[in-house]
Amino acid sequence: MRIGVIRGDMPGPICLMDLETVSEYNPPTEPRGQERRFGRPDPTVVGGAVAVIPAGLQGTIDVSAGANIGAGNHTLRAKIDPLAAFTAITVGNAIYASGAALVVAVNTAIHTAGLNARARLDGTGKYLVLQSGVPGVGSYIEVDGALSTFNAAVGFNLLGDGFTVPDVPTIITALAPVLGVLDVSTPTLLLTVGSGATGAQLTALADTIAPRFIETDVVIKSFQVGMISGFRSATYNPDPNRWPQLPNGPAITVVKDDGVTLFTAPLTVVTGAVHNAPNAGDITITGTNLGSIGAINSEVESTIVRVISADGSRSVKLYQAIIESTLTGGTQGKVTSTSIVIPASLLSLLGVIGSKVRVQYTSLASNLQLTNIHGLDPNVGQFTVT
């Protein structure tokens, strides 16, 4: 996940202190401690990431299998200064067997012509990228139109095209506007800073806007009920004592690793519990975040279901491994994120009619819910234990 601060009125950085500290993480299975302080994107830090990004233009024709360059398409006219004249670059006439061979030829021609630029293949290895040799804010690259016949060979705009790396405030506004939509996805990053950036440079820039957190169990819990949850709450106020008062509203946006899709991690909640389903004596529980398929038999990482008799005098505690390994009367026990099926043999002598169920997944327990008796309203008898 990535987290970006979207409020512009924060008196200071947010502090996520309920994540793993460096001293508490388990090196074989966890990342280094993820506790940290951060706020709105720092222009100096963002500027440092942008300083190594050159302006670039990317072709639209797949040249991974090479290209046939001849008298009709061997002229590339380009410049890295908007006020300068175009430099004529003549790519050697040849049938190039691969994109890599074409890049070598183009770079040789650029060097011979004396232009401070270079060519490379994009991250997919399919498309040629022409980039300025001068990186950072204001970096510029342009190819000519009709006189640049090489455009047709690699898919540059036949009418000519140019790009300038924008200034830092423009970049921050495009990726994380105050109270706007956080978007550090690869397409938006490329649209903002241009095709000259490599994948590693785009990742480094995204990190300055919205730091990435590895989704350990501790981080997920913070998102669900901890400090991350508090900062993303609609009722959050950065300084309740300030006058005039600041408005309530989330301080952060949390997105998936793709940089734009909102991250979700629903709490463990039972929405229905039906007796005699799928077969006589069984209980089928439905809800959200009830477990995961094939989790290990652990109170920390697997699902535990507690079924309590109607009069409260008896209960049974069922571990996921037991549920999934039981087959009775045609019913195979099952645990998924949205459904749990408990075979009748695990409920013997309990008297499931009118019983209550509670699900615990990882360290969070659900509400209690009555089993649905003979098709009555599934909400009858539902209540939450506080």
N, C-alpha and C positions, 0 to 999 in steps of 0.2 A: 504494500500500500504506500501511497504518498500523502503527505499532509501539508497543506498550504494555509497560511494565515491570511484571511480575506478582509479582516477589519482594519481600517486605517486609523482608529482612535485608541488603539491599545497603549496604555501607559508604559508598557515594557514587554519583553518577550514572554511567551507562554513557557511553562516548565512542565514537562511530562516526567513525573517522579515516581510513577507506579509501574515503570517498565524495568527490565533487568539492569542492574548496575554492573559495572565491569567485574566486580568481585563475586557476583552471584551467578554469572552465566556458566553453563556447562559446555566447555570447548568442543566435545565431540558432536553435540546435537544442537547447539544454539549459537547465534551470532554474538559478537562482543556486546556488552551492555548497551542498551539503546536509550537510556535516559538522556535527555538533552533539553537545551533551551534554544528557542528560535522564535523569530518574529516575522514581520513583513520582509520581503526580499530586500537584502542590503545592496544598494546600488554599487558599492565598491566590490563586493564579492561577485555579484552578477557581472560587473565589468571585467573582472579577472577571467571569468569563464568565456566571455565574448572576445576578449583580447586575442585569442588564438584562432578565432573562426574567420576564415577568409570569405569574401563574396564568391559565389559560384553559380554556374548555370548547368543544368542537367539535361542531357538529350533524352529523347523519347523513343528512340529506335534501339532495339536489342542488338548490341554488337558483340555479345559474348562469343559468338562463333566467327567473329572477324568481320571484315568489310573489304569491298573492292574499291580502291581509290585510284582515280585516273584524272585525266586533264579536265573533265567536266565537274569534278567535285573535290579537287585537292586544295582549294584556296580557303583559308580561314582568316577572316579579318576581325581582330579583337583589340580591345584597349582596357587599361585598368585606371584611367584618369578620364573623367567625363569631359574635360576640356581639351584633351589631346586628340590627335588624329588616329585613325585606326592603323594598326600594324598589320601588314600583309604577311601571312604565314603560309608557306607552301609545304604541304604534307607529301612525303615521297610517294610516287605512284607505285602501287604494288597491290597484290591480293594478300591481305593480312588474314592469317588463319585463326586468330583469336583476338579477343578484346585486349588482352595484355600486350600483344604484339602491336596492335593499333596505338595503344597508349604510349608505348616506347617511341613509335614513329612520330606521333604528335608532339611529344615532349622534345624530341630532337629538333623538330622544325621550329618549335617555340624558342628554344635556346638559340638556334641559328639566327632567328629574326630579332632576337634581343629583347623580347617582351618578358617582363617579370610576372610570369604566370606558369601554371602547370596543368596537366591533364591527369586524371585518374579514373578508375571505375568506381561506381557507387557501391554501397554495401552489399547489393545483390550480385555484383559482378556483371550486370547486364548493360548498364547505361554509362556513357562517357560523361564525366563532369569536368568542366573547365573552371578553374578557380584562380583568383588573384594571388600573387605572391606576397601581398601586403595585407595581413589579417587585422581584425579589430573593427571597432565602430568606424563607419565611413568607408570601409573597404569596398571597392567598386570593380565590376567586371561587365563588359558589354561586347556583344558580337554584332557585326554589321548585318544588313539585310541581303538584298539580291546579289551584291558583289561577293558575299561570303558563301561560296558554293559548297563548302564543306558542311554547312548547316544541314543540307539534305541527306548527307551520309550518316549523320548521327542523331538527327531529330531535333536540332536547335530550331528556334522559330525562324521561318523563312523570311519574315519581315524584320528580323533583328530583335534583340532582347538584351536587357540589362538588369543588374541588381546591385543595390547598396545595402550593406549591413546597417540597420537602424541604430539609433542611440539607445542607451540603457533604459531610460524611462519609457520609451516606446515599447521595448521588449517586455518590460515588467507589466505594463498595462495590457499588452496582448496576451500574456500567459496567465496572469493572476491579477485581474483588475479588482480594485477595492469593492467589496460586496458583489462581485461578479462571479463568473464561472471560471473555476480553476481548470486550465487545460494545458498540460505539458506533454501531450501525446506527440509522437514522432511527426505525424503530418502537420500539426500546428507549429511545432518547433521549426520544421523545414520551411514552412510558409513564412515564419517570422524572421529567421536569420539566414535563410537561403540554403541552397544545395551544396555550398562549399563545406559545410560542417560534416565531420565524420560521425559515426554512431557514438563513439566514445565522447566526442565533444558535445553532442546533444545530451547525452546522459549527464555529463558534468554540469551543463547549463540547467537541466531539469532539477538537479540536486540543489542548486542555489535558490530555486524558486519554491520547491516543495520537496523537502527531504524524504527519502525512502526509508520505510521501516519494514523489517522482515516480520511476517505474520506469525509470530510465535503464539502459544496459548496465552501468555501474559499480555501481549499486545491486543489480541482479540478480546480478552476480558476488559482491558482498558477501554476499548472501543464500545463494548456493550454496556458496561456499568461503571467504568472508572474515569480517569481524568480526561481521556480523549472524548468520552461520552459527554462529560461536562462542558468541555470547550466547544463541542458541536451542537449543544442544546440551544433551542430557540429562546430559552429564558436566561441564557448566560449574560452577565453584565461585567465588563472589565473593571469597573470601579463604582460599586453601588453608592459610595459615600460622596461622590463628586457632585458639585452643583454648578451650573445646571446639570441635571441628570443625563447620563448617557443612555441611549436606547438599549433594550434587550435585543439579543440576536447572536447567532453563532459566531465564534471567533475563527473557526477553521472549516475547511472542506477536506474530506477524506476521500481519496479516489483509489482505484485499483492501480496495479503496476503499469497499466496502459496509459496512465496519466490523465484520464478524462472520465471514465466510467465510475459513477459513485460506488464506493465500497459499501457492502452490506454484510452484516453478521447478526441475524435475528437471534433473539433470546430463546431459551428453551421454554416453550409454552405448549401446554396440552389444550387442544381445541375440541377434542371429542374422544370418548372412550366407550366402545360398544361391546356388550356382552353377546355371546353366541355368534361371533363373526371372526373368521370366515366359517367356522364349524362350531357345533354344539360345545359349550363350555369354554371356548376360547375368548380372549379379549383382544380387540384391535384398537390401538391408540393412535390418534392422528394429531398433528401439530407442527411446530417449526423447531428446527435445531434439536431434534430428539436423539441424534447420534450419527455415526458414520459406519458404513459397511466394513466389517472385518477389523474393527478396532481391537486393540489388545485387551486382555482381561486385567484391567487396572481401574481402581476407583478414581484415578485422576484423568485417564484418557478414554475410558469407555463408558457405555451407558449402564445405569443402574435403575431398575424400576422397582418401586415399592407399591404393593397392592395391600390395602387395609380393608378388613372386613366391615360390613355395614354397621355393626355395633361397636367397632373400634377395638375389640378385644383380641383380635388376631391380625397378623400381617406377615407378608412374605417379601423377602428382599432378593431380587433376581438380577444377576449379573448378565451382561451382554453375551459372554461366552456360553453361559448355560442356556439362555434363550435361543441362541442361534444353533446350538447343537441338539436341540430337542425336536423330535418328530413324533406327534401323537395324533391318531385318528385322521391322518391325511393333512394335518396342519404342521408346516415347518416354521419354527420360530424365526423371526426376522427383525432386524433393526436397520432402519434407514433414517435419513434426516427428517422425513415427514411422516413415517409410519413405523409402528412397532406391533408385531403380532406375537401374542403369548399363547402357546398351546395349553390346552385344558389340564394336562397332567401336572403342570407347574403350579396350578391353582387349586389342587384337590384339598377338600376339607375347609377351604377358606370361605365358601359361600359367596360367589362373585356377584350375585344379584344385590345391587345397591352398594357394592364396594366402591372404594375410592382409589385412584391411581395418582402416583407422582413419579415424574421422570427426572433423573439427575444425569446430566451429560457434562463431562469434565467436572468443574467445581460448582456449577450452577444448577439449582433445582427448579423445577417448574412449579406452577400452581397445582392444586389438587382438583380432581374432577371426578364426579360420580360416573359410574358406567351407565350407559343409556339402556334403560330397561324396556325390552320389547318394543323398540321403535319409537319411544316417546321423544319429545324435543331434546336434542343433544345438549342444549344449554340448561336443562332442568338440573338443579342441584349444583351447578358450577360455582365455585367460590375460590378466592385466592387467600392463602394463608400469609399473613404479614409477620 
